[in-house]
Amino acid sequence: MSDAVSVEAGVHLALIIDAPAPGEENMRRDQVLLDACARGATAGAVRLYGFDPACLSLGRMQSIEDVDLDACARDGVDVVRRPSGGRAVLHDQEVTYSVVCRSTDPTFGGRVLESCSRIHEAVAAGLETLGVHTSPRALPANLRRDAREGAAVADCFARPAAHELLDDRGRKLVGSAQARRAGALLQHGSVLLEPPRAAEYLRGPAAPSLGGVGVRELLGRDVSREELVDALAAGFRRALGRS
C-alpha cells in the first residue's frame, strides 16, 4: 500500500502500519485485503491506522437514518459504511485496527466469538505494555437477546458486546465488529484515546450507556496516537510470534 508507514511481511499475516487516511480509503484498503484473502491470494494482514478527517463509520447493516448528517457536515466529519457489522463509531481520538485472515487461521481464526476473543487477547497484550489493564466482557447468559439489545442502540460505545475489552470499572475501551466472506474474516476494532463522542452525531435520544473510556484518562497523561499504535503493534507481534 503506497501510503503505508511500514509493512512487516512474513510467512503468515503481514503487519501494516498506515498513515491516517480518509474513511472511504481506509474501508477500500480493508475490502481489498478481505477480497484477496477470500480468493486465497493472501493469508491476510493486520492493519493499524487512523482517519483524517474525523469520520463516523456505520456498521454494514446500520441505517443512515441514525446519523445527524447536518451535524457531521457542520464539524467536517466524514461518514462511511464499514464492510463489518456493529454500530456507529466516531474515528477521531483513537486508533483503528483491522484483522483479515482465513477463518481457519491458527492465530486469529475460529468461530466468531472464538476469533474475537483471540484478537482481543492481542489487543489487551498491547495495552498492557502501556500499563492499561483490561478484561473481556463475559459471555451473556442469552447471546441472542444480548445481540438484539445491542442492535437497537446506534452508538457502538454505548454498550459492550461479548469479549470486548473493559477497564476495571466496566467501561468500554475497545469496540469491535466482524464480517465473513468465503472462508475469510475481517474484524474492525477501535481503541479510544479519549472517551467516545459518536452520540454528538447520531439522531434520536441518547441511548442508556454503560460508559466508555479512553487510554489517556486511564493513564492520567497525554498518550500520543503513535504511542498507542506502537503498543498495539507490540501486542499483535507477540500473538504472531514476532516479538
C-alpha positions as CSV (number, residue, x, y, z in Angstrom):
1,M,0.0,0.0,0.0
2,S,1.6,3.2,-1.2
3,D,0.8,5.3,1.9
4,A,1.8,2.7,4.5
5,V,4.3,3.9,7.1
6,S,5.6,0.3,7.4
7,V,4.8,-3.2,6.3
8,E,6.2,-6.3,8.1
9,A,5.7,-9.3,6.0
10,G,6.4,-12.9,7.0
11,V,5.3,-16.4,6.3
12,H,1.9,-15.6,7.8
13,L,0.0,-12.4,8.3
14,A,1.5,-9.1,7.4
15,L,1.5,-6.3,9.9
16,I,0.8,-3.0,8.2
17,I,1.1,0.4,9.9
18,D,-0.7,3.0,7.8
19,A,-0.7,6.8,7.9
20,P,-4.1,8.3,8.6
21,A,-6.4,8.4,5.6
22,P,-10.0,9.4,4.7
23,G,-12.7,6.9,5.7
24,E,-13.5,5.8,2.2
25,E,-9.9,5.0,1.5
26,N,-9.4,3.1,4.8
27,M,-12.5,0.9,4.0
28,R,-11.3,0.4,0.5
29,R,-8.0,-0.9,1.7
30,D,-9.6,-3.3,4.2
31,Q,-12.1,-4.5,1.5
32,V,-9.1,-5.2,-0.9
33,L,-7.4,-7.3,1.8
34,L,-10.6,-9.2,2.6
35,D,-11.3,-9.9,-1.1
36,A,-7.7,-11.1,-1.6
37,C,-7.9,-13.4,1.4
38,A,-11.3,-14.8,0.3
39,R,-9.7,-15.6,-3.1
40,G,-6.8,-17.4,-1.4
41,A,-4.3,-14.8,-2.8
42,T,-3.0,-13.9,0.7
43,A,-3.1,-15.3,4.2
44,G,-4.3,-11.9,5.4
45,A,-2.9,-9.0,7.4
46,V,-3.2,-6.8,10.5
47,R,-3.6,-3.1,9.8
48,L,-3.2,-0.3,12.3
49,Y,-4.4,3.1,11.1
50,G,-6.2,6.4,11.8
51,F,-8.7,8.6,10.0
52,D,-8.1,12.1,8.5
53,P,-10.5,13.9,8.6
54,A,-12.5,12.6,11.5
55,C,-15.1,10.0,10.4
56,L,-18.2,8.4,11.6
57,S,-18.4,4.8,10.5
58,L,-21.6,2.8,10.4
59,G,-22.0,-1.0,10.6
60,R,-22.7,-2.8,7.4
61,M,-26.5,-3.1,8.1
62,Q,-26.9,0.1,10.1
63,S,-29.4,2.7,8.8
64,I,-28.2,6.0,7.6
65,E,-31.2,7.4,9.4
66,D,-29.2,7.0,12.6
67,V,-26.9,9.8,11.5
68,D,-27.3,13.5,12.0
69,L,-25.8,14.5,8.7
70,D,-26.1,18.2,9.4
71,A,-24.0,17.9,12.5
72,C,-21.4,15.9,10.6
73,A,-21.3,18.5,7.8
74,R,-21.0,21.3,10.3
75,D,-18.0,19.8,12.0
76,G,-16.3,18.3,8.9
77,V,-16.9,14.7,10.0
78,D,-17.0,12.2,7.1
79,V,-19.5,9.4,7.1
80,V,-18.6,5.9,5.8
81,R,-20.0,2.4,5.9
82,R,-17.9,-0.4,7.1
83,P,-17.9,-3.9,5.5
84,S,-18.0,-5.3,9.0
85,G,-21.1,-5.2,11.3
86,G,-21.7,-3.4,14.6
87,R,-22.9,0.1,15.3
88,A,-21.6,3.7,14.8
89,V,-18.0,4.7,15.8
90,L,-16.5,8.1,15.7
91,H,-12.9,7.7,14.5
92,D,-11.1,10.8,15.8
93,Q,-9.1,10.4,19.0
94,E,-8.5,6.7,18.6
95,V,-6.5,4.0,16.7
96,T,-8.3,1.6,14.5
97,Y,-7.1,-2.0,13.8
98,S,-8.3,-4.4,11.1
99,V,-7.5,-8.1,11.1
100,V,-8.1,-10.1,7.9
101,C,-7.4,-13.8,7.8
102,R,-8.9,-17.2,7.0
103,S,-11.5,-18.4,9.4
104,T,-9.1,-21.4,9.9
105,D,-6.1,-19.2,10.8
106,P,-4.3,-20.8,13.7
107,T,-3.7,-17.4,15.4
108,F,-6.9,-15.4,14.9
109,G,-9.4,-17.8,13.3
110,G,-12.2,-19.9,14.7
111,R,-15.9,-19.3,15.1
112,V,-17.0,-15.7,15.5
113,L,-16.7,-15.4,19.3
114,E,-13.6,-17.5,19.4
115,S,-11.8,-15.4,16.9
116,C,-13.0,-12.2,18.6
117,S,-11.5,-13.4,21.8
118,R,-8.2,-14.3,20.2
119,I,-7.9,-10.9,18.5
120,H,-8.8,-9.1,21.7
121,E,-6.1,-11.0,23.6
122,A,-3.6,-9.5,21.2
123,V,-5.1,-6.0,21.7
124,A,-5.1,-6.5,25.5
125,A,-1.5,-7.6,25.5
126,G,-0.5,-4.4,23.6
127,L,-2.4,-2.2,26.0
128,E,-0.6,-3.9,28.9
129,T,2.7,-2.6,27.6
130,L,1.3,0.9,28.3
131,G,0.1,-0.1,31.8
132,V,-3.5,-0.3,30.7
133,H,-5.2,-3.3,32.3
134,T,-8.4,-4.6,30.6
135,S,-10.6,-7.6,30.9
136,P,-13.0,-9.1,28.3
137,R,-16.8,-8.8,28.9
138,A,-18.1,-12.2,30.0
139,L,-20.4,-14.1,27.7
140,P,-24.1,-13.1,28.4
141,A,-26.5,-15.8,29.5
142,N,-28.6,-15.1,26.4
143,L,-26.5,-14.3,23.4
144,R,-29.4,-13.7,21.0
145,R,-31.1,-11.3,23.4
146,D,-27.9,-9.5,24.0
147,A,-27.3,-9.1,20.3
148,R,-30.8,-7.8,19.8
149,E,-30.3,-5.2,22.5
150,G,-27.0,-4.2,21.0
151,A,-28.5,-3.8,17.6
152,A,-31.2,-1.4,19.0
153,V,-28.5,1.1,20.0
154,A,-27.0,3.3,17.4
155,D,-23.7,4.1,19.2
156,C,-21.1,1.2,19.4
157,F,-19.7,2.5,22.7
158,A,-23.0,2.8,24.5
159,R,-22.7,-0.9,25.5
160,P,-20.1,-3.6,25.2
161,A,-20.6,-6.9,23.3
162,A,-19.2,-10.3,24.3
163,H,-15.4,-10.3,24.7
164,E,-15.0,-6.6,24.1
165,L,-12.4,-5.1,26.4
166,L,-13.4,-3.2,29.6
167,D,-11.5,-1.3,32.3
168,D,-11.8,-2.3,35.9
169,R,-14.9,-0.2,36.3
170,G,-16.7,-2.0,33.4
171,R,-16.2,0.9,31.0
172,K,-15.7,0.0,27.3
173,L,-12.3,0.9,25.8
174,V,-12.3,-1.2,22.6
175,G,-15.2,-1.6,20.2
176,S,-15.2,-4.3,17.6
177,A,-17.2,-5.8,14.7
178,Q,-16.7,-8.7,12.3
179,A,-17.7,-9.8,8.8
180,R,-17.1,-13.1,7.0
181,R,-16.8,-13.9,3.3
182,A,-15.9,-17.2,1.5
183,G,-13.9,-18.6,4.4
184,A,-12.2,-15.3,5.3
185,L,-12.9,-12.9,8.1
186,L,-12.5,-9.1,8.7
187,Q,-12.6,-7.7,12.2
188,H,-12.5,-4.0,12.9
189,G,-11.7,-2.5,16.2
190,S,-11.4,1.0,17.6
191,V,-9.2,1.7,20.6
192,L,-10.0,5.0,22.3
193,L,-7.6,7.7,23.3
194,E,-10.4,9.9,24.6
195,P,-14.0,9.0,25.7
196,P,-16.4,8.3,22.9
197,R,-18.3,11.2,21.2
198,A,-20.3,9.5,18.5
199,A,-23.5,10.4,20.2
200,E,-23.0,14.0,19.1
201,Y,-23.5,12.9,15.5
202,L,-26.4,10.5,16.0
203,R,-30.1,11.2,15.8
204,G,-32.7,10.5,18.4
205,P,-32.5,10.4,22.2
206,A,-29.2,9.3,23.7
207,A,-29.3,5.6,24.5
208,P,-28.6,4.4,28.1
209,S,-24.9,4.0,28.2
210,L,-22.7,1.8,30.3
211,G,-19.9,4.3,29.7
212,G,-16.8,4.4,27.6
213,V,-13.3,5.5,28.5
214,G,-10.0,6.5,26.8
215,V,-6.4,5.4,27.3
216,R,-5.4,9.0,28.3
217,E,-7.9,9.1,31.2
218,L,-6.9,5.6,32.4
219,L,-3.2,6.6,32.5
220,G,-3.6,10.2,33.5
221,R,-1.3,11.5,30.9
222,D,-1.3,12.7,27.2
223,V,-0.7,9.4,25.3
224,S,0.0,10.1,21.7
225,R,-1.6,8.3,18.8
226,E,1.9,7.0,17.8
227,E,2.5,5.6,21.3
228,L,-0.8,3.7,21.1
229,V,0.0,2.4,17.7
230,D,3.4,1.1,18.9
231,A,1.7,-0.6,21.8
232,L,-0.9,-2.3,19.7
233,A,1.7,-3.4,17.2
234,A,3.7,-5.0,20.0
235,G,0.6,-7.0,21.1
236,F,0.0,-8.2,17.6
237,R,3.6,-9.0,17.0
238,R,3.6,-11.1,20.1
239,A,0.5,-13.0,19.0
240,L,2.1,-13.6,15.6
241,G,5.3,-14.9,17.2
242,R,7.4,-11.9,16.1
243,S,8.2,-10.3,19.4
